[in-house]
Amino acid sequence: MKMTKSVFALAALALFAVNPWPVEAADASKLGQELTVTGAEKAGSKDGLIPAFEGQSTPVGNWSYGKNREDYWKYKDEKPLFVIDSSNVDKYADKLTPGQIELLKKVPGYTMPVYPTHRDCGVPDNVAENTKEGAATSAIASDGWSLKSAVLPGVPFPEPQNGIQAMWNFLTHYQGAGTVYPDIFTYLSPRAGSDQSIDFHSEAVGYFPWGDKGKHSPSDNGGFQYGAYYVYSTPAALAGQGTIQRYYFGKDTDTFYYFTGQRRVRRLPAYAYDAPMIGYENEYTIDSPSIFGGNPDRFDWKLVGKKEIYVPYNVFAMQNVRAKFADVAKPRFVNPAFRRYELHRVWEVVGTVKSGMRHSTPKKVIYLDEDSWIAAVGDDYDAQGKVWKAKENDITPQWDLGACNLNGFVQNDLVNGRYVIDMTVVGTGKDFKNIRDAKDDRRLTDSFFTGENLQAVSSQ
């Protein structure tokens, strides 16, 4: 009898471990009061280095699409408070991640310019309303990782109780209905002993069905979470090749790839997780962009808590389409003149690969900005437990979106010294555009993000 009771007790515990985790209704009462509408602490830090929440950023003057965004930012003339380098890294180590410390100590000349902190990442009113409405009902499904319910666009778990909830806050951070890049630039630095980099240019479109106006559920549109489309114009070896990917809230990703030599689209079921991207010399994996992307099901995610670290913030320089890219990309790192760090509170989330699963980086530590829920910094660890890749997202207010978003990503390989710049328009001469209403762009439809459509547009 005692054994039977023990079995039932263990079964109950197992069931509890995978049951949906709703946010308690009482949490919603704090939103807009001591917490911001998306769950961040309104108050600043006790020492005053992190200010109180300032509200949504607005441009100074008559900014419109196509004009250099930094020219209309009210703090554009600020100078660094100090610069962190190899000589003083230990002084600031408690506000740095292990990956940042390794970069400062191991990469000759690497520095981090630190500026005053500005908390100017808000969201549109409808996103705030959806967050409050869904706070009591958002839930993770019984599989323990997929998003079962939420009111989107909104923050599903404004006061997360565990790591997977915090990760879904990032994966569903507000980005409107989509983003259009006439020319998105990706750069892979040279191998050791070489001066030959690889420059990738492509037309790209991102589609977020749940980000359109109104109220949406993760189950809408067959659980379609995110559509990605891009077609390369350079380098010559990839010119004309293109991809469409369909990500979901609770099932495997669909990937379709157009090969110019074959003049056909092929489905690539294994082109996900840590699969190397085609053309990137095994330096860049599918789930690397934006620090982490795709399904979070291969990891157990632990919510460690909040801490204060220096993160890339208000990095308007990486949106300057008129800049010369030769000034941006230096041999070992991005020119610090195009980087800006501020002290912000972040949620620390640790992902450890699940038993029976595999991943080339079996441990990930991700730091989520409390105001925007965007992953600001991330460290990937190798199988020996050493930091391998240090990653950063450049966060800025985007006035055509009415919220902050990332506008650049950098990955530094601490083993071979190479780095990747991605998701940026710096130096391209063509600005990106945020689309808040899917009706404003004919490509923001379910039917555009299919293998059949990729074949049609690629064959033209």
N, C-alpha and C positions, 0 to 999 in steps of 0.2 A: 504493500500500500504506500509506504514511504517513497519507494522508487517511482510509482505511478505519479504521485504528487510532484516529485522532482521533475519528471519528464514534462508534465503539464506546465510547471513553472518555467522550465527552460523554453518551452514552446511559446509561452506567453511573452517572455522576454524577447524572443526572436521576432515575434509578430510586432511587438512595440518598436523594435529597431527599424523595421521597414515601413511601418504605418505612416500615412501622411503627417507632416509636421505643420499644423496651422499656427499662425501668429495669434496670440491671445487678443480678444477684442479690446481689452483695456489698453493695449499698446496704441491703438489709433487715437486715443484721447490726447496723447502727448504731441502728435504731429501738428506742427504749426504753433506749438506753445514752447516748451523748453527744447523741443526738437524741431528741425526744419520739416517742411512738408514731405521730404524724402527720408527722414530718419537721422540726420546728422545732429550733433550737439550744436545748438545755436551759439552758446557761449564760447569765448576764446580760451586760450590756455591761461593758467594762473600767472605765468611769467610774462604774459602779454606778447610773446613772440608769434603766437597764432591768434589773429583777431577774431572777434565775433563775426558771425555770418553776415555778409554785406548785402545779400540779395542778388538778383539776376543782373549780370553785366549788360550794359547798354553802350552803344558807340557814341563817341563824341563827334558831332558834326553829321553830315549827310552821307553816311556810308551806304553803298549799294553793291550788289554782286559785281565782281570784277575789279573793284577797287582794293588796293592793298589793305588788309584788315588791320595790321599793326599801326598804320597811320592814324587810325580812328580809335585806338585804345587809350584810355585816359592816363595810363601809367607808362606810356611808351618811352618816356625819357629817364626812367629809373636807371640807376647804376648799381652794380653788385655791392652788397654789404661786405662781403668777404669772398675769398676763393679758397676752396679746399683742394689740396694737392698732397703729394707724397710726404711733404715735410710736416704737415699738421693733421693728417688723417686720423691719428690716434685721438686727438683732441675732440674730434666730432664723431667718433666711432659709434657712440650710443644713438646717433641720429642717422646712421647709414646702414644699408643692408650688407650682408657678406659679399654679394657680388660687386657692389659699389666699392667696398674696401679693397677687394682684389684688383679692380681696375686701377684705383688710385696708387696702389703699391707696386703693381707689376707692369703697368703700361707707361713707359717713359713719356713724360710731358702731359699726361692726362690730368685734367682739372675739372672741378665742378664750381661754376660761379653761382653764388647764392644771393637771391634778391629778397626784398620784402614780400611777405605773404599776403595774398589777396584771396578771399573766399567769395568768389563771384560766380559760382555755378548754381543756377536755379533751374527750374523746369516750367513749361507752360502750365496754365491753370488747369487744363483738362488732365494733364499727367498727375498733378497734385491731387485732384479730385478722385481719379481712379486709384491712386495709391491708398488714400484713406478708405475708400469703399472696399478695396480688396484686402486690406490688412488683416481682417478677421477671417477671411476664407481662403487665402492663398495656401497652397499645399503641394508638397512633394508626393509623387505617386508611390505606390507600394513597392516598386522596384528599388526605392531608396535614392534615385538620382534624377528622374525625369520630372518636369514641371507639370503637375496635374491640373492645377487651377490657379488663376490670377486674373485681375482686371487690368488689361493692357491697352495702351501704353501706360505703365505705372511701375513703381517699385514693388515687386511681390512681397518682400519681407523687409520692411523699413527698420525693424529691430530683429535682425537674424539671430536665431538660437543655435545654429550649427553651420558648418562650412558649406554644405551644398546649397543652403538657402542664400548665403552670401554670394556664392558663385552665380546663382541664377539672377541675383540683382545686377551683377556685372553683365551677364550674357543678354539681359533684357534692358540694359540702360537705354534711355530714350535716344533714338537717332532719326526720328521722323519716319516717313514711309520709305525713304531711300536716300542714297547719295550717288551722285553722278560725277565721274571723273573723265573729262575729255582726254586727259593724259596723266596717268598716275605713274610715278617714278619709283623704281626699285634699284638698289645698288648693292653689288657684292664686291667687297674690297679685294685687292690682289692676294694671291698666295704669298707665303714667305719667300723672299728672294726674287719676286716678280713685281712689275709695275703695271700689269695688265688686269684692270678691273673689268667687271661685266655690268653694263647698264641695260636695264630692262624698262621699256616704255610700253604702256598698254592703255587702251580704252577700258574703263571699268564701270560697273553699275552694281550697287548693293541694294537689296530690296528687303524690307521688313514689313510683312503683311500686317502684323499686329501693331505696328507703329502708326498706321493711318488714323485719321480722325475717328472718334467714337470710342466704343468699348469692345474689346476683343478678348477671346479666351485662347489658351494654348491649344485647345482642340479644334479651333476654327481652321478652315482650309486644309483639312487633313493633317493638322499638327505642323504645318509649314512654318518654320522659325525664321529662316534667313536664306535669301537667294544671292549668289555671287556670280557675276559674269565678267570675264575679261578676255581681251584678244590682244596679243602682242604685236607691236610694230618693230621693236628691236629687242634683243640682238638678231642678226640675220638668221641664225640657226633656229630661232623660234618664231620669226615673223610670220604672221597669219595663223599661228596656232592659237586656240582659244579653249576656254573652260566655262562650263556652267555647273555650279554646285547647289544642291538643295539640302539645307540642314533642317532638322526637325526637333521638336521638343521631346520626343520620346522614342525615336528609332534611328536606324543607321542612315548616314548621309548618302545621297545619290550624287555621283560625279560623272559628267560627260565631257570628253576631251576631243577636240578636233585636231587631227593630224594632217598637215598640209600634204605630206608625201603620199598619203593614202587617199586624200580627199574624202575622208569619212569621219564620222563621230563614233568613238568607242566608249562604252561604259567601263569605268574603272572602279569596281567595288572596293578595292583595297587602298584607294587613294584617300586616306584619312589618317587621323591620329599622327603617329610619328613617321609616316611614309615620307621619304624625301621628295621635295618638289622637283619636277622635271626642269632640268637646265641649271640648277643651282649648286652643282658639284657636291652634293650631299651635305650642304651647309645649312639648309633651310627646310624644315619639316612642315607638313600641312597644318598642324595645330600650333605653330609658332607665332604667326602674325597676331598683333594686338596682345601679346604676352601669352594668351591662351584662347583657342577657338575650337569649335566643334563640340561633340558630346563629352560631358564630364564623367562618363560612366566607368572609366578604367581606374579612377582614383577614389580613395577615401579622403574626404575633405574635412579637415579639422579647423574649427574657428578658434584661433589662439586668443584674440582680443585686439584691443586698440594700442597703437603706439604712435610716436611722432618721428617722422623721417623726412629727409630732403627728397622731394620728388619733382619730376619735370612738370612745370605748371605755367600756364600763360605763355607758352612757347610760340608766340606769333611769328617769330623769325622763320620757322619751318613752313609757314604758309606763303612766304614771299615768292611769288612766281617769277619776279623780275631778278631775283638773285642769281649769281653765277654759281652753278653747282660745284665748280672747281674750288670755290671758296668754302663750300660746305664740307666736302669729303676730304679729309686729310688721310695720310697713309695708314694710321693706326686707329683713328677715332674721328667722330664728328667734331668739327671746329667748335670750341666752346662759345664763340660768338653767336652760334645758332642754337645754343642750349641755355636754359634758364631753370634754376632749381629754387623751390620754396619749401618752407617747413609746413607740413600738413599732417593732420591726424589721418591715420589709415587703419583699416581692418587687416590684420595678418591672418592669412589662410594657408594652411599646409596641406598639400595633396600628396598622398603616398599611394603608389600603385597597389592595386588590390591583389590579394593572393590568387594565383592562377592566371593573372593577367601579366602582360609584358609591356614595357615602354622603354625607349632609349634613354629617357630621363626619368627614372623611377621616383624621384621626389621633386616637387615644385613648391616654392614658397611665393605666394602672390600677395601683393599689398594693394588693397582697394581703397581709393580715395573716398572718405566718408561723405563728401558733399555730392559727388557725381556718380559714385559706385563704379567708376572706371578703374580698371587695373592700371595703376600708375607705374609700378616697378614689379619685376619678378625675377627670381633666381631659379635656374634649373640645375639639378644635381645629377652626377653620374652614378654608376652602380657602386662606386667606391665611397660615395657620400661626399664627394668634393664638388664645389661650385664649378659648373662647366660653362653655362651661358648666363650672362647678365642682360636683362631685357628692360626696356623703358618705353612707355607710351607718352607722347607729347599731348598734354591736355590743354585745351583753350575754350573760352566761350565762343560760340558760333551764333552770331546774331540772326542769321536767316533760319536757324533751327530753334532759337529760343531756349537753348540749353548748351551745356558744354559737351564736347566730344573729343575724341583723339584725332589728331591730324598728322601724325607721324609716328613711326615705330623704329626702334634701334635695337639690334641684338648683337652683343659682343661675345665672341667665342674666346674664353679665357685660356683655352688649350693651344689653339693654333694662331691666335691673334687676329683672325679675320672678323669683319663685322658686316652687318646687313642694315641698310636703310630701306624702309618700305612705307607704303601708304601715305606718301607725301606728294605735293605738287611743287615743292620748292625748285625754282629754276626752270620749270617747264613752260612758263609763259601762259598757262591756262589754269584758271581757278577751278576748284571743285564747287559743286552746288548741292545744298541740302534741300530735299523735297519733303515738305510736311504733308502734302495731300497727294495721294497716288494718282489722282486724276490729272495732275500737272505733268506727268511723263508717261507716255504710252508703253514704256518698257516695264513699268512697275505693275506687272500682272503675273498671275500664276503661269499663264501659257508662255510667257517669254522665257521662263527659266525651265526649259525642257530640252532634252536631247534633240528632238525634232526641230525645234527652233534654232538651236546652235548649228545644226546642219544647214538650215535654210540661210541664215545670215552669213555663215562662213563660206558658202558656195557662191555667193554673189560676186 
